[in-house]
Amino acid sequence: MAPGPSEHVLLYGFGASGDLAARVRALGYEVVIEGEPRAAAQRIRRSLEPLRAVLLPADFALPARAGELDQLARGAGSGGLCFVAVGARPGREAERRLRERGVRLCLFTPFNERELRFVLNRALFHSIQAPRNPEKTAVRHDLRVPTELAARVRVSGREKPAWVYSLSEGGCFLETTRPTLVGGALEVVLPLPLGEFSLPGRVVLTNVPGNLQRTNLPCGMGIEFDALLPEAREAIQRLVDERARAYEL
């Protein structure tokens, strides 16, 4: 689902710097900026739109400012928050303190828009798994991670290049200006660390310019893999696990 009025992101503690805010807005999210805990907690509590994803500086001064994160969490009530540390990677002790305060996701500089979009989507996905929305825990069956793989797509005897925006054990999303129609069968040739694999699949969604374009995805198509061989599944899972750890504290 594309981000819209119901998907807001809170930037907390970044001061007057507007670069991160501009990058988040460019991906289609609404941005709320606060630097004072009481005001931020009130915005979370009173907002008509859910404020569940909170970005904070990776060098956030813990444990001295731990109470501020507690205030924000209380503002969210039972809905919960997902904290994401963003910025230059701190030392191991600082990372440990972040983990102790419930910060689980991270985005260390330098990062590209693909990674930013992935982490925001993942943070918002985590935030909807509260008890009041148990049915939403099954929205995503496989963990999807961003990649920079160059793939080849084979359709009806022809081959075209594409970039793998995200990959999971069950499928992938390919960036391409020439997506195949939904329902179309194809093969995705992926160069993975354990070797090159030709993976059969079908198109389950497309994202093209227009009124229904999803702004939280690039132009392209979503692929669902069909009956992967065990060695291909293992190769994908190994890469997914490795990439997922890069965004976890």
C-alpha positions as CSV (number, residue, x, y, z in Angstrom):
1,M,0.0,0.0,0.0
2,A,1.3,3.5,-0.8
3,P,2.0,5.8,2.0
4,G,-0.6,8.5,2.4
5,P,-2.3,10.6,5.0
6,S,-2.4,7.6,7.5
7,E,1.3,7.0,7.3
8,H,3.2,9.7,9.1
9,V,6.8,9.5,10.3
10,L,8.1,11.4,13.4
11,L,11.6,12.8,13.3
12,Y,12.7,13.4,16.9
13,G,15.9,15.1,18.0
14,F,17.4,16.1,14.7
15,G,17.3,19.9,15.3
16,A,16.9,22.2,12.4
17,S,18.5,19.9,9.8
18,G,16.0,19.4,7.0
19,D,17.8,17.0,4.8
20,L,16.4,13.8,6.3
21,A,12.9,15.3,6.4
22,A,13.1,16.2,2.7
23,R,14.2,12.7,1.8
24,V,11.4,11.1,3.8
25,R,8.8,13.4,2.2
26,A,10.2,12.6,-1.3
27,L,9.2,9.0,-0.7
28,G,5.5,10.0,-0.1
29,Y,5.4,10.0,3.7
30,E,4.1,12.8,5.9
31,V,6.7,14.1,8.3
32,V,6.3,15.4,11.8
33,I,9.3,17.1,13.4
34,E,9.7,17.5,17.1
35,G,12.6,18.1,19.5
36,E,10.8,18.2,22.9
37,P,9.5,15.0,24.5
38,R,6.2,16.4,25.9
39,A,5.2,18.0,22.6
40,A,6.2,14.9,20.7
41,A,4.2,12.6,23.0
42,Q,1.2,14.9,22.7
43,R,1.4,14.8,18.9
44,I,1.6,11.0,19.0
45,R,-1.4,10.8,21.4
46,R,-3.6,13.4,19.8
47,S,-2.9,12.9,16.2
48,L,-5.8,11.8,14.0
49,E,-3.2,9.9,11.9
50,P,-1.2,7.2,13.5
51,L,2.4,8.3,14.5
52,R,4.1,4.9,15.0
53,A,7.5,5.2,13.2
54,V,10.0,7.4,15.1
55,L,13.4,8.3,13.6
56,L,16.0,9.5,16.1
57,P,19.7,10.3,15.8
58,A,22.0,7.3,16.0
59,D,24.1,9.3,18.5
60,F,21.1,10.0,20.8
61,A,22.5,10.7,24.3
62,L,21.6,7.6,26.3
63,P,21.2,6.8,29.1
64,A,20.8,10.5,30.0
65,R,17.8,11.0,27.7
66,A,16.2,7.6,28.1
67,G,13.2,9.3,29.8
68,E,12.4,11.1,26.6
69,L,11.9,7.8,24.8
70,D,9.7,6.6,27.6
71,Q,7.5,9.6,27.2
72,L,7.1,9.0,23.5
73,A,6.2,5.4,24.1
74,R,3.6,6.3,26.7
75,G,2.1,8.7,24.2
76,A,1.5,5.8,21.8
77,G,-0.3,3.7,24.4
78,S,-1.1,0.2,23.3
79,G,-0.4,1.0,19.7
80,G,3.4,0.9,20.2
81,L,6.2,2.7,18.5
82,C,9.0,1.5,16.3
83,F,12.2,3.5,16.9
84,V,14.8,3.7,14.2
85,A,18.4,5.1,14.8
86,V,19.6,7.1,11.8
87,G,23.0,8.7,11.2
88,A,26.7,7.9,11.5
89,R,27.2,4.5,13.2
90,P,28.0,5.0,16.9
91,G,30.3,2.8,19.0
92,R,29.4,-0.6,20.4
93,E,28.5,0.8,23.8
94,A,26.1,3.3,22.2
95,E,24.5,0.6,20.1
96,R,24.0,-1.5,23.2
97,R,22.3,1.4,25.0
98,L,20.0,1.9,22.0
99,R,19.0,-1.8,22.0
100,E,18.3,-1.6,25.7
101,R,15.8,1.2,25.1
102,G,14.0,-0.8,22.5
103,V,15.6,0.6,19.4
104,R,15.7,-2.4,17.0
105,L,16.1,-0.9,13.5
106,C,19.0,1.3,12.2
107,L,20.0,3.1,9.1
108,F,23.6,4.2,9.2
109,T,25.1,6.7,6.7
110,P,25.7,6.6,3.9
111,F,22.3,5.2,2.8
112,N,20.3,5.5,-0.4
113,E,16.6,6.1,-1.0
114,R,16.0,2.4,-1.6
115,E,17.3,1.6,1.9
116,L,15.4,4.5,3.5
117,R,12.2,3.3,1.9
118,F,12.8,-0.2,3.0
119,V,13.5,0.7,6.6
120,L,10.4,3.0,6.8
121,N,8.2,0.3,5.4
122,R,9.6,-2.2,7.8
123,A,9.2,0.2,10.8
124,L,5.5,0.9,9.9
125,F,4.9,-2.8,9.4
126,H,6.3,-3.6,12.9
127,S,4.1,-0.9,14.3
128,I,0.8,-2.4,13.1
129,Q,1.5,-5.7,14.8
130,A,-0.1,-4.5,18.1
131,P,-2.8,-6.7,19.8
132,R,-5.5,-4.4,18.5
133,N,-4.6,-5.4,14.9
134,P,-3.7,-9.1,15.2
135,E,-5.0,-9.9,11.7
136,K,-2.3,-7.7,10.2
137,T,0.6,-9.8,11.5
138,A,0.1,-12.1,8.5
139,V,0.3,-9.3,5.9
140,R,3.9,-10.2,5.0
141,H,4.8,-13.9,4.9
142,D,8.5,-13.4,4.0
143,L,11.0,-10.9,5.1
144,R,11.9,-8.6,2.2
145,V,15.2,-6.9,2.0
146,P,16.6,-4.2,-0.4
147,T,19.3,-5.3,-2.8
148,E,21.4,-3.9,-5.6
149,L,21.3,-7.0,-7.7
150,A,21.1,-6.7,-11.5
151,A,18.7,-9.3,-12.8
152,R,17.6,-10.5,-16.2
153,V,14.0,-11.3,-17.0
154,R,13.0,-13.8,-19.6
155,V,9.5,-13.6,-21.1
156,S,8.3,-15.5,-24.2
157,G,11.8,-16.1,-25.5
158,R,13.0,-12.5,-24.9
159,E,15.3,-11.1,-22.2
160,K,15.4,-7.7,-20.6
161,P,17.4,-6.2,-17.7
162,A,15.9,-5.2,-14.4
163,W,17.1,-4.2,-10.9
164,V,16.1,-6.1,-7.9
165,Y,14.6,-3.5,-5.5
166,S,13.7,-6.1,-2.9
167,L,14.0,-9.8,-2.4
168,S,12.4,-12.5,-0.2
169,E,12.3,-16.2,-0.2
170,G,8.8,-16.0,-1.8
171,G,9.5,-13.4,-4.5
172,C,11.0,-10.1,-5.5
173,F,10.1,-6.6,-6.7
174,L,11.9,-5.6,-9.9
175,E,12.6,-2.1,-11.0
176,T,11.8,-1.8,-14.7
177,T,10.1,0.7,-17.0
178,R,8.7,-2.3,-19.0
179,P,6.8,-4.5,-16.5
180,T,5.0,-7.6,-17.6
181,L,1.2,-7.6,-17.2
182,V,-0.2,-9.0,-14.0
183,G,-0.6,-12.8,-14.2
184,G,2.2,-13.2,-16.8
185,A,4.7,-16.0,-16.4
186,L,8.4,-15.3,-16.6
187,E,11.8,-16.3,-15.3
188,V,14.1,-14.1,-13.2
189,V,17.8,-14.8,-13.5
190,L,19.5,-13.8,-10.3
191,P,23.2,-13.6,-9.6
192,L,23.4,-14.7,-6.0
193,P,26.5,-15.3,-3.8
194,L,26.0,-19.1,-4.1
195,G,25.7,-18.9,-7.9
196,E,23.3,-17.8,-10.7
197,F,19.8,-19.1,-10.5
198,S,16.9,-19.0,-13.0
199,L,13.7,-18.7,-11.0
200,P,10.3,-19.2,-12.5
201,G,7.5,-17.0,-11.3
202,R,4.5,-14.9,-12.1
203,V,3.7,-11.2,-11.9
204,V,1.3,-10.4,-9.0
205,L,1.4,-6.6,-9.2
206,T,2.7,-3.7,-11.3
207,N,3.6,-0.2,-10.4
208,V,3.4,2.3,-13.3
209,P,2.9,6.1,-13.5
210,G,-0.8,7.1,-13.0
211,N,-3.5,7.7,-10.5
212,L,-3.0,4.3,-8.8
213,Q,0.8,4.4,-8.6
214,R,2.3,3.3,-5.3
215,T,4.7,6.0,-4.2
216,N,6.4,3.7,-1.7
217,L,7.6,1.6,-4.6
218,P,9.6,2.4,-7.7
219,C,8.2,1.7,-11.1
220,G,8.3,-2.0,-11.8
221,M,6.6,-5.3,-10.9
222,G,6.2,-7.7,-8.0
223,I,7.1,-11.3,-8.7
224,E,5.9,-14.4,-6.8
225,F,8.3,-17.4,-7.3
226,D,7.0,-20.8,-8.3
227,A,8.3,-24.0,-6.7
228,L,11.9,-23.1,-6.0
229,L,14.6,-25.8,-5.9
230,P,16.1,-26.3,-2.4
231,E,19.5,-24.9,-3.5
232,A,17.9,-21.7,-4.9
233,R,15.8,-21.3,-1.7
234,E,18.9,-21.7,0.4
235,A,20.8,-19.1,-1.7
236,I,18.0,-16.6,-1.4
237,Q,17.6,-17.1,2.4
238,R,21.2,-16.7,3.0
239,L,21.3,-13.4,1.2
240,V,18.1,-12.2,2.9
241,D,19.4,-13.0,6.4
242,E,22.7,-11.2,5.7
243,R,20.9,-8.1,4.3
244,A,18.3,-8.0,7.1
245,R,21.0,-7.9,9.8
246,A,22.5,-4.7,8.3
247,Y,19.4,-2.8,9.4
248,E,19.1,-4.3,12.9
249,L,20.9,-3.2,16.0
